[in-house]
């Protein structure tokens, strides 16, 4: 009898636990569903790319960016004045033409055959109606991207920098490693023509190549970065993707990738963050690039993201603290993330910079906005967290339209990380 009662008690407890787990699972699914409903605004029209991404055409005035409490009364800054006809009414958009400081530098590669254009990222037949903008639809797996903060060298101090810096664990988030070139100079933006590769990573890893600008305040790092990323846990594939990221406090409570949180204002009808970049470079073969610029507009102090000559959108100054008054440093290079249980992924092309262009990942056209000259070599500092695994090298001035350049990267499976 006692044995029977014990069995019944065990069954009751087991069923209760299973019921609790089922309820928790349902609650989590409900939360995810509500979050996706909040992020993905109603679309006027939608497309599906060959990579399986859904691109929604969203009313430019109703995009997720304006859910941010600091942007409730924000006036959209666009390059051209236009009115849109939607729902039987004309909606006027207050247009403010961006005004950027122009220096003697140029980041144009004039190599259209190797520099990816917006139409190669989002084909011309996938164009949104006037008054709407293309935004990649966020899926459930995309929400996993929230755990990754690509501080990408933004975090470590540039005070009393030596020529090369080996970073310690306090300078980085757990699992992250970087190889970057940083300049501690006041600026209004940075440019770089980034070599596009597709290094192999596992499901819970990522590898990044970027341009960034940053400053500091009591909250932490104010920064924005953009470039390419490979992260299959988010996108479900190992495709190389165009990405953008921002934070006001070192990624602790603010900021996100692409459109995962309110903040980035999409204005381009030609390209949007999150889409796949193809074709990519091949070892000793054809090289592919994306021309990335981050610039602060002089009047509004908004931070604009450019893909080539196309103004993709901007981060309003209201999102930031000290970054609203300009950046105090900028940088270029790579970052990886891996769990301690896994072999480390490759960075860049998966080869060390000593191998040179066409083999290692290169960033040409290193330049700052708001300065008359490229960064002086003596001001460029190398920030490397695991020198045995990933390296960075300043290449000097290559001349012509390619200008100053750097190389970075390293092979996968480095033993020093684990």
TAGI-V410032 format. One record per residue. N is the residue number from 1. PHI is phi in whole degrees, -180 to 180 (999 if undefined). OMEGA is omega in whole degrees, -180 to 180 (* if undefined). BURIAL is I if it has 16 or more other C-alpha atoms within 10 Angstrom, else O. Layout:
n & phi & omega & burial
N & PHI & OMEGA & BURIAL
N & PHI & OMEGA & BURIAL
This chain:
n & phi & omega & burial
1 & 999 & 179 & O
2 & -63 & 179 & O
3 & -63 & 180 & O
4 & -66 & 179 & O
5 & -62 & 179 & O
6 & -64 & 178 & O
7 & -62 & 180 & O
8 & -63 & -180 & O
9 & -63 & 179 & O
10 & -61 & 179 & O
11 & -63 & 179 & O
12 & -63 & 179 & O
13 & -64 & -180 & O
14 & -61 & 179 & O
15 & -63 & 179 & O
16 & -65 & 179 & O
17 & -64 & 179 & O
18 & -62 & 178 & O
19 & -65 & 178 & O
20 & -66 & 178 & O
21 & -63 & 179 & O
22 & -64 & 179 & O
23 & -64 & 179 & O
24 & -61 & 179 & O
25 & -61 & 179 & O
26 & -66 & 178 & O
27 & -63 & 179 & O
28 & -64 & 178 & O
29 & -63 & 179 & O
30 & -66 & 179 & O
31 & -64 & 179 & O
32 & -63 & 179 & I
33 & -60 & 180 & O
34 & -67 & 180 & O
35 & -66 & 179 & O
36 & -65 & 178 & I
37 & -64 & 180 & O
38 & -71 & -177 & O
39 & -75 & -174 & I
40 & -85 & -179 & I
41 & -75 & 179 & I
42 & -54 & -177 & O
43 & -104 & 175 & I
44 & -83 & -178 & O
45 & -159 & -180 & I
46 & -139 & 177 & I
47 & -131 & 171 & I
48 & -122 & 180 & O
49 & -80 & -180 & O
50 & -70 & 178 & O
51 & -94 & 177 & O
52 & 90 & 178 & O
53 & -81 & 173 & I
54 & -98 & 179 & I
55 & -111 & -180 & I
56 & -97 & 172 & I
57 & -93 & -175 & I
58 & -110 & 175 & I
59 & -50 & -175 & I
60 & -59 & 180 & I
61 & -82 & -174 & I
62 & -116 & 180 & O
63 & -69 & -173 & I
64 & -60 & -179 & I
65 & -52 & -173 & I
66 & -84 & 170 & I
67 & -78 & 178 & O
68 & -68 & -176 & O
69 & -59 & -180 & O
70 & -84 & -177 & O
71 & -117 & -177 & I
72 & -61 & -178 & O
73 & -115 & -176 & O
74 & -73 & 174 & O
75 & -95 & -175 & O
76 & -66 & 176 & I
77 & -100 & 179 & I
78 & -128 & -176 & I
79 & -84 & -179 & O
80 & -134 & 178 & O
81 & -83 & 175 & O
82 & -153 & 176 & O
83 & -118 & -179 & O
84 & -121 & 178 & I
85 & -108 & -177 & O
86 & -149 & 179 & O
87 & 57 & 175 & O
88 & 66 & 177 & O
89 & -137 & 172 & O
90 & -89 & 178 & O
91 & -113 & -179 & O
92 & -86 & 178 & O
93 & -114 & 177 & I
94 & -71 & -175 & O
95 & -99 & 176 & O
96 & -126 & -178 & O
97 & -70 & -179 & O
98 & -61 & 179 & I
99 & -127 & -176 & O
100 & -113 & 174 & I
101 & -71 & -178 & O
102 & -108 & 178 & O
103 & -106 & -180 & O
104 & -78 & -178 & O
105 & -76 & 174 & I
106 & -141 & 178 & I
107 & -114 & -180 & I
108 & -70 & 179 & I
109 & -92 & -178 & I
110 & 53 & 178 & O
111 & -127 & -175 & O
112 & -61 & -178 & O
113 & -71 & -178 & O
114 & -120 & 178 & I
115 & -100 & -177 & I
116 & -65 & 179 & I
117 & -104 & 178 & I
118 & -54 & -178 & I
119 & -70 & 175 & O
120 & -81 & 178 & O
121 & -90 & 176 & I
122 & -131 & -175 & I
123 & -52 & -175 & O
124 & -62 & 180 & O
125 & -74 & 177 & O
126 & -102 & -180 & I
127 & -115 & -178 & I
128 & -85 & 176 & I
129 & -61 & 179 & I
130 & -57 & -179 & O
131 & 92 & 176 & I
132 & -125 & -178 & I
133 & -130 & 179 & I
134 & -78 & 178 & I
135 & -137 & -180 & I
136 & -65 & -178 & I
137 & -69 & 180 & I
138 & -81 & 178 & I
139 & -106 & -178 & I
140 & -57 & -178 & O
141 & -67 & 179 & O
142 & -63 & -177 & I
143 & -64 & 177 & I
144 & -65 & -179 & O
145 & -64 & -177 & I
146 & -65 & -179 & O
147 & -82 & -180 & O
148 & -101 & 176 & I
149 & -119 & -177 & I
150 & -80 & -179 & I
151 & -66 & 160 & I
152 & 47 & 178 & I
153 & 82 & 178 & I
154 & -68 & -165 & I
155 & -77 & -171 & I
156 & -72 & -176 & I
157 & -71 & 176 & O
158 & -103 & 178 & I
159 & -73 & 178 & O
160 & 55 & 177 & O
161 & -63 & 165 & I
162 & -92 & -176 & O
163 & -61 & 179 & O
164 & -132 & -175 & O
165 & -123 & 170 & I
166 & -94 & -174 & O
167 & -85 & 176 & I
168 & -104 & -174 & O
169 & -61 & -179 & O
170 & -71 & -179 & O
171 & -85 & -173 & I
172 & -134 & 172 & I
173 & -77 & -180 & I
174 & -55 & 178 & O
175 & 88 & -177 & I
176 & -96 & 174 & I
177 & -136 & -178 & I
178 & -134 & 170 & I
179 & -142 & -171 & I
180 & -133 & 172 & I
181 & -114 & -173 & I
182 & -125 & 175 & I
183 & -125 & -179 & I
184 & -92 & -178 & I
185 & -131 & 175 & I
186 & -61 & -176 & I
187 & -155 & 176 & I
188 & -115 & 178 & I
189 & 147 & -179 & I
190 & -146 & -180 & I
191 & -128 & 174 & I
192 & -166 & 176 & I
193 & -100 & -167 & I
194 & -95 & 174 & I
195 & -63 & -177 & I
196 & -100 & 178 & I
197 & -128 & 179 & I
198 & -134 & 179 & I
199 & -65 & -178 & I
200 & -79 & 176 & I
201 & -134 & 178 & I
202 & -90 & -171 & I
203 & -58 & -175 & O
204 & -108 & 178 & O
205 & -118 & 170 & I
206 & -148 & 174 & I
207 & -141 & -168 & I
208 & -133 & 168 & I
209 & -131 & -168 & I
210 & -150 & 165 & I
211 & -115 & 177 & I
212 & -143 & 169 & I
213 & -131 & -176 & I
214 & -159 & 171 & I
215 & -152 & -177 & I
216 & -126 & 167 & I
217 & -150 & -175 & O
218 & -63 & -180 & O
219 & -78 & -175 & O
220 & 129 & -179 & I
221 & -78 & 165 & I
222 & -98 & -178 & I
223 & -159 & 171 & I
224 & -135 & 177 & I
225 & -143 & 179 & I
226 & -157 & 180 & I
227 & 162 & 177 & I
228 & -126 & -178 & I
229 & -143 & 170 & I
230 & -119 & -178 & I
231 & -152 & -176 & I
232 & -66 & 180 & I
233 & -66 & 180 & I
234 & -95 & -172 & I
235 & -93 & 177 & I
236 & 77 & -179 & O
237 & -141 & 178 & O
238 & -93 & 179 & I
239 & -66 & 172 & I
240 & -81 & -173 & I
241 & -124 & 170 & I
242 & -74 & -178 & I
243 & -137 & 174 & I
244 & -142 & -176 & I
245 & -145 & 175 & I
246 & -144 & 173 & I
247 & -158 & 175 & I
248 & -111 & -173 & I
249 & -141 & 180 & I
250 & 63 & 178 & I
251 & 80 & -177 & I
252 & -71 & -177 & O
253 & -131 & -177 & O
254 & -126 & 173 & I
255 & 92 & -178 & I
256 & -175 & 170 & I
257 & -79 & 168 & I
258 & 45 & -178 & I
259 & -111 & -178 & I
260 & -73 & 177 & I
261 & -143 & 179 & I
262 & -66 & 177 & I
263 & 153 & -178 & I
264 & -76 & -178 & I
265 & -98 & 180 & I
266 & -80 & 177 & I
267 & -126 & -179 & I
268 & -72 & 172 & I
269 & -101 & -173 & I
270 & -110 & -176 & I
271 & -156 & -179 & I
272 & -146 & 180 & I
273 & -60 & 177 & I
274 & 103 & -177 & I
275 & -85 & -177 & I
276 & -72 & 177 & I
277 & -109 & 177 & I
278 & -150 & -1 & I
279 & -77 & 178 & I
280 & -112 & -178 & I
281 & -73 & 175 & I
282 & -124 & -177 & O
283 & -61 & -177 & O
284 & 61 & -180 & O
285 & -122 & -180 & O
286 & -63 & -179 & O
287 & -107 & -180 & I
288 & -118 & -176 & I
289 & -137 & 165 & I
290 & -124 & -178 & I
291 & -96 & -174 & I
292 & -112 & 175 & I
293 & -133 & 173 & I
294 & -121 & -173 & I
295 & -136 & 175 & I
296 & -92 & 178 & I
297 & -75 & -169 & I
298 & -67 & -174 & O
299 & -82 & -175 & O
300 & -85 & -175 & O
301 & 71 & 175 & I
302 & -72 & 179 & I
303 & -101 & -176 & I
304 & -94 & 174 & I
305 & -111 & 178 & I
306 & -116 & 172 & I
307 & -112 & -168 & I
308 & 66 & 178 & I
309 & -92 & -176 & O
310 & -90 & 175 & I
311 & -76 & -175 & I
312 & -71 & -177 & I
313 & 168 & -176 & I
314 & -154 & 172 & I
315 & -102 & -179 & I
316 & -60 & -178 & I
317 & -61 & -178 & I
318 & -62 & -179 & I
319 & -74 & -169 & I
320 & -117 & 173 & I
321 & -102 & -177 & I
322 & -65 & -179 & I
323 & -64 & 176 & I
324 & -64 & 179 & I
325 & -102 & -179 & I
326 & 104 & -179 & I
327 & -93 & 177 & I
328 & -106 & 176 & I
329 & -157 & 178 & I
330 & -147 & -179 & I
331 & -164 & -179 & I
332 & -143 & 176 & I
333 & 148 & -173 & I
334 & -134 & 179 & I
335 & -149 & 173 & I
336 & -131 & 171 & I
337 & -133 & 174 & I
338 & -151 & 175 & I
339 & -82 & -179 & O
340 & -61 & -176 & O
341 & -84 & -174 & O
342 & -113 & 173 & O
343 & -69 & -175 & I
344 & -67 & 177 & I
345 & -80 & 175 & I
346 & -76 & 176 & I
347 & -116 & -179 & I
348 & 68 & 178 & I
349 & -88 & -174 & I
350 & 91 & 180 & I
351 & -133 & -180 & I
352 & -71 & -178 & I
353 & -63 & -179 & I
354 & -61 & 179 & O
355 & -72 & 175 & O
356 & 88 & 179 & I
357 & -58 & -177 & I
358 & 76 & 178 & I
359 & -127 & 176 & I
360 & -94 & 179 & I
361 & -76 & -176 & I
362 & -122 & 171 & I
363 & -123 & 179 & I
364 & -93 & 172 & I
365 & 62 & 179 & I
366 & -64 & -180 & I
367 & -157 & 179 & I
368 & -114 & 175 & I
369 & -90 & 179 & I
370 & 95 & 175 & I
371 & -126 & -176 & I
372 & -81 & -176 & O
373 & -129 & 174 & O
374 & -64 & 178 & I
375 & -57 & 178 & I
376 & -70 & -176 & O
377 & -58 & -179 & O
378 & -69 & 179 & O
379 & -91 & -179 & O
380 & -83 & -178 & I
381 & -118 & 180 & I
382 & -97 & 177 & I
383 & -108 & -175 & I
384 & -131 & -177 & I
385 & -89 & 179 & I
386 & -136 & -175 & I
387 & -58 & 179 & I
388 & -75 & -175 & O
389 & -104 & -175 & I
390 & -136 & -175 & I
391 & -133 & 177 & I
392 & -139 & -178 & I
393 & -144 & 174 & I
394 & -84 & -175 & I
395 & -95 & -178 & I
396 & 88 & -178 & O
397 & -100 & -179 & I
398 & -82 & 180 & O
399 & 83 & 178 & O
400 & 61 & -176 & O
401 & -75 & -178 & O
402 & -84 & 173 & I
403 & 60 & -178 & I
404 & -75 & -176 & I
405 & -143 & 177 & I
406 & -143 & 177 & I
407 & -129 & 180 & I
408 & -155 & 173 & I
409 & 134 & 180 & I
410 & 179 & -176 & I
411 & -77 & 177 & I
412 & -74 & 174 & I
413 & 66 & 178 & O
414 & -67 & -175 & I
415 & -77 & -175 & O
416 & -70 & -177 & O
417 & -81 & -175 & I
418 & -84 & * & O
